[in-house]
Amino acid sequence: MEYIKIVNLQVNNNGQELFTAANLSITQHQKIGLIGLNGSGKTTMLRIINKQPSTMDIKENIVRLCDTYMVPQLLNHDRKSGGEKEKEAIASAIKKVNKSKQAVLLLDEPTANLDIVQQKWLVETLNSFSKPVLIVSHDQEFLREVVNTVWYIEDNSVNEFKGTYAEYQKKEEDDIRREETQYQLKKKKINNLRKVQRQLESKGHSATKKKKNSSWSDWKIKDSNKIEKK
């Protein structure tokens, strides 16, 4: 069952492209981890899906067949009170989602203020949660334990990887190894070409050098290897 469908989303900030999303959807039982560099637009993506106002230039084609409930990242709290307030906000949002016929839970850096016990509670709660969740997080261990789909922002584009975060990491590692192998092969080929170039240059130099026992007239026509001069 499709809850949210995103087609050709374009987001510009101060005249510059922040990101685009060509074709994404949120379906039943998905636990999506949204990752990317700082400033790439992760929180903006959550706010757009949650229909929050923005000063950015947004061209959207989003079909929402559900309610959305977002828990923003809570800042300016000490570790204890921040964790307690974060847990309360998440628990409250989950209750609202469960009461709705169709709803998506949106979480922005949910583990940022949680201690170890609270993080364990969140992992267990989300793993037993039947409704879709879209999570922005830098916490790799948390992502490995929870998500079954990855949205990643790369080169100003939101892309989807259908698999767990651990599988996504393995794919990234495999891609890096493959690129490194290709780089080494290209480097070896370039070195071989340079070696051939040096050999040809050496032969060319010897062809223009007169031998001691040859006359100038003979040398002007042919070198010691009987190669005709050009």
Buried (B, 14 or more C-beta within 10 A) or exposed (E): EEBBBBEEBBBBBEEEEBBBBEEBBBBEEBBBBBBBEEEBBBBBBBBBBBEEEEEBBBEBEBEBEBBBBBBBBBEEBEEEEBBBEBBEBBEEBBEEBEEBEBBBBBBBBBBBBBBEEBBEBBBEBBEEBEBBBBBBBEBEEBBBBBBBBBBBBEEBEBBBBEBBBEBBBEEEEEEEEEEEEEEEEEEEEEEEEEEEEEEEEEEEEEBEEEEEEBEEEEBEEEBEEEEEEE
